[in-house]
Amino acid sequence: MEPTGPGLDWLDDIMAAASLPKAQQRVAEAIARNPQLASYAEIAEVAARAEVNSSTVVRTAQSLGFEGWPDLQRELRSRYLAKISSEDTLVEHGSHPSPLSAALAKDMENLRLTLDANAPEEVESAIATLAAARSILVVGHGSYAAPASVMAHLGATMGYPISLESRGGVHLVTATNRLGPGDVLLVINIWRSIRQMVAAVESAHQAGATVILISDMRRGRLAAIAEHLLIVPSEGIAFFQSVTAATSVVYALLAGMQSAHPARSREAIRRSQQLWKDLDIHLE
């Protein structure tokens, strides 16, 4: 197969390891030549471009390590949107007569896809890892620092030894440098990967920390490092990605963590409520 060019190197890598039959190679070539089409087209249109039937498209996705065509298409769409500029993303989505309806409809679709993309046992395994952690560091930058902040704040409210690092540079170095065996690094990475974050995660993993990744991409350097991977479709309706699905997954993890240590959680929450009163934080 001819090289796919910039932005689809990950597809080259998995194709090289897959040894696809000729019909499936034609599907991969059609995807590589038409990344925008493959990101949005119906499976029948992709099959027509490759001159195969729809079942061959499904088998190609499975041969490449995905559950099926929808799973592969989500990866293609996430990577296509990450490759183009923010301005081009805005043009891609166009205008919306009712932004509220469009945003809610897209988020409902993302939530449905999140439910399909994550097996219950994968989520339970991530929760068990968090519940047993010596300490937890949550890392998220940009707009996806929002669900990271929710995770750290509510986790600490329940009494977990959890902290947030949403900055880069020396702050990220200091936060991740202390991690080792028994510690968990929870990374929320949506859209484009940040070079500093990847390097920090690799370093923490080499030091023995367990990595949990919440991401809209199933492949890549961060996904290859992570012991636990939770997929969150993140396409929005404008130039920005949506963090709604990521936030919902965070709520699921927190609920599981509370159930893992119910007595400790209740006691920590009780102390927090008393401090709110003592410090006169909330209006009556």
N, C-alpha and C positions, 0 to 999 in steps of 0.2 A: 504493500500500500504506500502511496505517496505521503510524505510528511504533511501533517495537518496545518502546520504553521503556528505562529504565535498564539498563545491562549488555549490551544488544545493539545499541548504536550502531554498532559495527563492521559489523553485518549491514545496517543501513540504508545505510551508506556504499557497500558493495560492490553492494547491490541497485540503488542509484541509478545506478551506472555500468554495470550489466549489461543494462538494458532487457529484462527477462524477458518471454517470451510469457505469456498468461493462465494456462495450466495450471501453468507453473513459478512464477508469482506465487502461486498457491494453495498450492504446496508451501512457499514461503518464509513465507507467512502462517501456515501450520500450525506451522512451526518456531518462529516468533516468539511465537505465542500459547501454545505448550506447550514451553518450553525444557527442562523436566525430562524430559518424554516423549521429545522429540527426542534428548536426550542418551543415552538408554538403549534406546529402542524398536527393534524390527526394522524393516527398510525397508518391509515390507508394511504395518505398522501406520501408519507415517508416510504412506504412499501412500493408505491408507484414509481417514485424517483429511483429506487434501487432495482426496479423490475423484479420484485419478489412478492410473495404473499405476506399478509399481516403476521402470520404465525412465525415467519422467518425473522421479522423484526423483533418479536418477543424473544425468540431463542437467542438472537444476537445480544440483546440486553442481558439475558441470563448468562450467556457465555462470558460477558465482560464483567460479571460479578454483581449485577443488579437483580432485584427481584423480578423485574419485568420492564416493559416499555415506560409506564408512568414513572417508575423510580429513576430510570436513566434520563427521561425527559426533564424531570425536576433538576437533576444535576446539570444537564445541558443548559437549561434556562438560567439557573443561578450563575453559571460561569459566563454565559453570554452577557448577562446584565452587568457582571463584574468587569467584563472586558471593555465595554463601551463607556463613553464618558457620561457624567451625570446629566449633561445637557441632552445627549442623545437618548438617554433613558427617559427623560421628560418627553421628548418627541415621540418615542416609542409608545408611551402610554396614552398620549393625546390628552384631550380635555374631557371633562365629565360634567354633564348638566346638573347632576346631583352628587357632589363630592362625598357627602356623608353616606349615601346609599352605595356608591362605588367602593368606598373604603371598607365599609362593613361587609359587603359581599366578598371582597377580596380576602379579608381577614377570616371570614367564615370558611372560605375555600382552603386557606392556609391551615386552619385548625383541623379541617377534615383530613387534609393530606398528612398533617403531623400525626394524627391518630393512626393512619394507615402505615406510616413509615417507621413507627417504633413499636416493636413487640413488647408486650407487658413485662416479659422476663428481662428485657434489656433495661427497662426503667427500674424494675425492682433491684437488679444487680447494682445499678448506679446508686440507688438509695442506700443499699446495704453498705456500700463502700463509704459513702458520706457519714452514715451513722456510726461507723467504726473508726473514723479518722481521728488521729491525734490532734490535727489542726487542719483547717480548710482555708485556702486562699482563693478568692474569686477574682478573675481578671476579665475585664471588658473595656473596650475603648470606643470613643465616639458615641453614636446613638445607642449602641448595644451595651454601653455602660449602665443604661437604665435597668434592664432586667438583672444585671450583675449587682447593682445597688440593692434591689429588692431582695435578692438572694442573701446577701451579706447582712442586711439590716434585720430581716425577719429570722434568719438563722441565729443571729446573736441574741435576739429577743427570746428565743427558745432555749438559750443557754449553750449553744454550740460555740466552740473555739474557732470562730470564722471571721475573716477580715476581707476587705475590698481593696484592690489596687486598680484604679482606672487611669493612672498616669503612665507615662513612658519614661525612658531615660534612667537616671539614677534611682528614681522611685521604684521602677519595675525591677531593677537589679537588686535593690535592698530587700524587697518583698519576697522575691523568688529565691534569693540566695540562701535563705534559712531553711528551705524545704528539703526533706529527706525521707527516708523510710517511715511509713506510718502517716505521712502527710498527704493531703489531696489538693491538687490544683484543678479548680473548676474554671474552664475557659469558655467564654461566650464569644464566638467569632462569626460574624455575618458579613456577607458581601466579600470584600477583598481582605486577604490576609495582610497583617502588618508585620514587617520584617523583624522589628524588635520583639514582638510578642512570640513569634515562631522561635527565635533564638532563646528567649527566656524559658519557654516551655520545654525545648530540647534540653536545656541545662538542668532544669528541675527534674525532668524525667531521668536523666543520666545519674542524678544524685539519689534516685530511689523513690521520688514522689510518684503517686498514682495520678494519672491525668484523666479527667472527665471533660469531654468536649461537647458543647451545644453549638451546632453549626448548620448552615443551609447547604453544605457540600459534603458528600460522602467520601470523596477522594481528596488527596493533597497531603502536604507535610504534617499538618496538625492531626488530620484523621489517622495517618499512619502511626503517630506517636501514641494516640489516646487508647487507653484500655477500655473506656466506655465512650460510645458515640451516640448522641441523640440528635436526630435530624429535625430541623425546623424550617419549612419553606418560609421565605421572607419577602416575596415580591410584593411591592406596594403599588400605589396608583399614580405616583408622581416620580420625582427623581430620587427619592429615598426608599430604603427598604423598611418593611414593617417588622417591629419587634414583638408583635402581639403573640405569635405562636411561641417564641422563645420565653416570653413572660409566663405563658400558661404552663409550659414545661417546668419552669422554675417553681411555680405554685404546686405542681404535682410532686416535685422533689421535696419541697418543704413539708407538704402534708405527710409524705412518707417518713421523713425524718422525725416529725412530731410523733407519729405512731410508733416509731422504733424506740423512743425514750419518753413515754407519756408522762411518767411521774416527774422526771427532770424538767420536761418542757412546761408542765403546769406550774411547778415551783418557780421557774425562771420568769414566766409570764406574770405570776402573782407578784414577784418582787418588782418587776418593771412597772406594773400598775400602781404599786405603792409609791414608787419613786416619782411617777408622774404626779401623784397627789402631793407628795412632800415638796417637790420642786415647783408646784403650782404651774405646770406646763399647759394644761388644757383649760379652756374656759368651761364653766359649769353650764 
